[in-house]
């Protein structure tokens, strides 16, 4: 049974009919806002307008890159970039706030800098770069980049996004590697920790590192911070705003329409 607590519920995948039913159920259960996160085939502008009329109040999209070749390769669907950016522009026309997630991969790390300009053009309200983890769908040596190589590109792109007026966040990265951008991290499920993490002052507020990554590459990229480097007990206004954008309950409506990673 759905129970809302005033939060935003994100409905992942699904067609218009299913999303309409679940939106009605979510609003009746007390959720103040319902967001939709379509899969790589996205939705049409007309479908989004129907969902807005049914009570949907936000859009969650995914872009891997600022061009069709790179995005469609990751999405495993030709035309996904075109349909996703068309949907984002439809959201702009409908005044529906849209946020975008970008998984950080070996293949897109070096081209992330081009994304903030596109996101500003489609009037996205926020962007989150997600440090992905290995699982049964992701064999060793596949999409997951070395953090020491890929994460700096992500942080540079986040800084560029902020200069352009776009709220930007990072998810799933060890706190010790975020430098002055630690407040941009949003909550995610806890991962693993290396032995050196026990003495780090950031341990209490750190998500850790993927266990598969740690097994493959070790802890050499991690930097132990002193106790004086610990995070503040309470997040600041920027951190709270990013958490509101990118955290909250999700409900997967149709597995087949969801993203591959």
C-alpha positions as CSV (number, residue, x, y, z in Angstrom):
1,X,0.0,0.0,0.0
2,X,1.3,3.5,-0.9
3,X,1.7,5.9,2.0
4,X,2.8,9.4,1.3
5,X,4.6,11.6,3.8
6,X,4.5,14.8,1.8
7,X,7.4,13.7,-0.3
8,X,7.7,13.3,-4.1
9,X,7.1,9.8,-5.5
10,X,9.0,8.9,-8.7
11,X,7.3,6.4,-11.0
12,X,9.9,4.6,-13.1
13,X,9.0,3.2,-16.5
14,X,5.4,2.4,-17.5
15,X,3.1,3.6,-20.3
16,X,0.7,6.5,-20.1
17,X,-2.2,4.4,-18.9
18,X,-0.3,2.7,-16.1
19,X,1.3,6.0,-15.0
20,X,-2.0,7.7,-14.9
21,X,-3.4,5.1,-12.6
22,X,-0.4,5.1,-10.3
23,X,-0.4,8.9,-10.2
24,X,-4.0,8.9,-9.0
25,X,-3.1,6.3,-6.4
26,X,-0.1,8.2,-5.2
27,X,-1.9,11.5,-4.8
28,X,-4.7,9.8,-2.9
29,X,-2.0,8.2,-0.6
30,X,-0.7,11.6,0.4
31,X,2.3,12.3,-1.9
32,X,2.4,16.0,-2.6
33,X,4.1,15.5,-6.0
34,X,4.4,12.7,-8.5
35,X,7.4,12.6,-10.9
36,X,7.7,10.3,-13.9
37,X,11.0,8.7,-15.1
38,X,10.4,7.1,-18.5
39,X,12.8,4.6,-20.0
40,X,15.2,5.1,-23.0
41,X,12.2,5.4,-25.4
42,X,10.9,8.3,-23.4
43,X,7.4,9.7,-23.8
44,X,5.9,12.0,-26.4
45,X,5.0,15.6,-25.6
46,X,1.4,14.7,-25.9
47,X,1.7,11.9,-23.4
48,X,3.5,14.2,-21.0
49,X,0.6,16.7,-21.3
50,X,-1.9,13.9,-20.5
51,X,0.1,13.0,-17.4
52,X,0.3,16.6,-16.2
53,X,-3.4,16.8,-16.5
54,X,-3.7,13.6,-14.4
55,X,-1.5,15.1,-11.7
56,X,2.1,14.5,-12.6
57,X,4.2,17.4,-11.4
58,X,7.8,16.7,-12.4
59,X,10.0,14.8,-14.9
60,X,13.1,12.7,-14.3
61,X,15.2,12.1,-17.4
62,X,18.5,10.4,-18.1
63,X,21.1,11.7,-20.6
64,X,24.5,10.0,-21.0
65,X,26.0,12.7,-23.3
66,X,25.1,15.8,-25.3
67,X,25.1,14.0,-28.6
68,X,23.0,11.2,-30.1
69,X,25.9,8.8,-30.9
70,X,27.2,8.6,-27.3
71,X,23.8,8.7,-25.6
72,X,22.1,6.1,-27.9
73,X,25.1,3.7,-27.5
74,X,24.7,3.8,-23.7
75,X,20.9,3.6,-23.9
76,X,21.1,0.7,-26.3
77,X,18.3,2.3,-28.3
78,X,18.7,4.3,-31.5
79,X,16.8,7.5,-31.4
80,X,16.7,7.7,-27.6
81,X,18.7,11.0,-27.5
82,X,16.2,12.6,-29.9
83,X,13.1,11.4,-28.0
84,X,14.6,12.3,-24.6
85,X,15.6,15.8,-25.5
86,X,12.3,16.4,-27.3
87,X,10.5,15.3,-24.1
88,X,12.7,17.7,-22.0
89,X,11.7,20.6,-24.4
90,X,8.0,19.6,-24.0
91,X,8.5,19.7,-20.3
92,X,9.9,23.2,-20.6
93,X,6.9,24.3,-22.7
94,X,4.5,22.8,-20.1
95,X,6.4,24.4,-17.3
96,X,7.1,21.0,-15.7
97,X,10.3,21.0,-13.7
98,X,12.8,18.4,-15.1
99,X,15.9,17.0,-13.5
100,X,18.5,14.9,-15.4
101,X,20.7,12.1,-14.2
102,X,23.9,11.1,-16.0
103,X,25.7,7.8,-15.0
104,X,29.5,8.3,-15.1
105,X,31.1,5.7,-17.4
106,X,34.4,5.0,-19.0
107,X,33.0,6.2,-22.3
108,X,31.3,9.5,-21.4
109,X,33.6,10.9,-18.7
110,X,35.6,13.0,-21.1
111,X,32.5,14.5,-22.8
112,X,30.5,15.5,-19.7
113,X,31.6,19.1,-20.1
114,X,29.2,19.5,-23.1
115,X,26.1,18.5,-21.1
116,X,25.5,21.6,-18.9
117,X,24.9,23.8,-22.0
118,X,22.3,21.4,-23.3
119,X,20.6,21.1,-19.9
120,X,20.4,24.9,-19.6
121,X,18.9,25.0,-23.2
122,X,16.1,22.6,-22.2
123,X,15.6,24.4,-18.9
124,X,16.4,21.5,-16.6
125,X,16.3,22.6,-13.0
126,X,18.9,20.1,-11.8
127,X,21.6,17.6,-12.8
128,X,23.1,14.7,-11.0
129,X,26.2,12.7,-12.1
130,X,25.9,9.2,-10.7
131,X,29.0,7.1,-9.9
132,X,27.8,3.6,-11.0
133,X,28.5,0.3,-9.3
134,X,29.3,-3.1,-10.8
135,X,26.6,-5.7,-10.7
136,X,25.6,-8.8,-12.5
137,X,24.8,-6.7,-15.6
138,X,28.2,-5.0,-15.6
139,X,31.2,-7.3,-16.1
140,X,34.6,-6.2,-14.9
141,X,36.3,-3.8,-17.3
142,X,33.1,-2.6,-18.8
143,X,31.4,0.7,-18.1
144,X,32.8,1.5,-14.7
145,X,35.7,4.1,-14.9
146,X,38.6,4.5,-12.6
147,X,37.6,7.1,-10.1
148,X,40.9,8.9,-10.3
149,X,40.3,9.3,-14.1
150,X,36.6,9.8,-14.4
151,X,35.6,11.6,-11.3
152,X,37.6,14.8,-12.0
153,X,35.8,15.2,-15.3
154,X,32.5,14.9,-13.5
155,X,33.5,17.5,-10.8
156,X,34.7,19.9,-13.5
157,X,31.4,19.5,-15.3
158,X,29.4,20.1,-12.1
159,X,31.4,23.3,-11.5
160,X,30.6,24.4,-15.0
161,X,27.0,23.6,-14.6
162,X,26.8,25.8,-11.5
163,X,28.5,28.7,-13.3
164,X,25.7,28.4,-15.9
165,X,23.1,28.6,-13.1
166,X,22.2,24.9,-13.1
167,X,21.9,23.1,-9.7
168,X,24.3,20.1,-9.9
169,X,25.0,17.1,-7.7
170,X,27.0,13.9,-7.5
171,X,25.9,10.6,-6.2
172,X,27.8,7.4,-5.1
173,X,31.3,8.9,-4.9
174,X,33.5,8.6,-1.8
175,X,33.5,11.8,0.1
176,X,37.3,12.0,0.3
177,X,37.5,12.4,-3.5
178,X,35.0,15.3,-3.8
179,X,37.3,18.0,-2.4
180,X,35.4,21.4,-2.1
181,X,32.3,19.9,-3.8
182,X,31.4,17.6,-0.9
183,X,28.2,19.5,-0.2
184,X,27.0,18.5,-3.7
185,X,26.7,14.8,-2.8
186,X,23.2,13.5,-2.4
187,X,22.3,10.4,-0.3
188,X,22.6,6.9,-1.9
189,X,22.7,3.4,-0.5
190,X,25.8,2.7,1.5
191,X,28.6,0.7,-0.2
192,X,31.8,-0.8,1.1
193,X,34.8,0.7,3.0
194,X,38.5,0.0,2.9
195,X,40.5,-0.5,6.0
196,X,42.0,3.0,5.7
197,X,38.5,4.5,5.9
198,X,38.3,3.7,9.6
199,X,40.6,6.6,10.4
200,X,39.0,9.1,8.0
201,X,37.1,12.0,9.5
202,X,34.6,11.9,6.6
203,X,33.6,8.3,7.3
204,X,30.3,9.2,9.1
205,X,28.9,11.0,6.1
206,X,30.5,8.9,3.3
207,X,28.7,6.5,1.0
208,X,31.8,4.5,0.7
209,X,33.0,2.7,-2.5
210,X,31.6,-0.1,-4.6
211,X,32.8,-3.5,-3.2
212,X,33.5,-4.8,-6.7
213,X,35.6,-1.7,-7.6
214,X,37.5,-2.0,-4.4
215,X,38.3,-5.7,-5.1
216,X,39.5,-4.9,-8.6
217,X,41.5,-1.7,-8.0
218,X,42.2,-1.5,-4.3
219,X,42.1,1.6,-2.1
220,X,45.0,3.5,-3.6
221,X,42.8,6.3,-4.9
222,X,41.2,7.0,-1.6
223,X,42.5,9.9,0.6
224,X,42.2,9.6,4.4
225,X,41.1,13.0,5.7
226,X,41.8,14.1,9.3
227,X,39.1,14.3,11.9
228,X,38.9,18.1,11.5
229,X,37.7,17.5,7.9
230,X,34.4,15.9,9.1
231,X,31.2,17.1,7.5
232,X,28.9,19.5,9.4
233,X,26.2,17.7,11.4
234,X,23.4,19.4,9.4
235,X,23.4,19.9,5.7
236,X,23.4,23.5,4.4
237,X,20.7,25.0,2.2
238,X,22.4,23.9,-1.1
239,X,22.7,20.3,0.2
240,X,19.0,20.3,1.3
241,X,17.9,21.6,-2.1
242,X,19.9,18.9,-4.0
243,X,18.5,16.2,-1.7
244,X,15.0,17.3,-2.4
245,X,15.7,17.1,-6.1
246,X,17.3,13.7,-6.3
247,X,16.2,11.8,-3.2
248,X,12.9,10.2,-2.3
249,X,10.9,7.0,-2.9
250,X,10.8,5.4,-6.3
251,X,8.3,2.9,-7.7
252,X,9.2,0.8,-10.7
253,X,6.1,0.4,-12.8
254,X,7.4,-1.7,-15.8
255,X,10.8,-3.4,-15.8
256,X,11.0,-3.5,-19.6
257,X,10.8,0.2,-20.0
258,X,13.4,1.0,-17.5
259,X,17.0,2.1,-18.2
260,X,19.7,-0.5,-18.7
261,X,21.9,0.9,-15.9
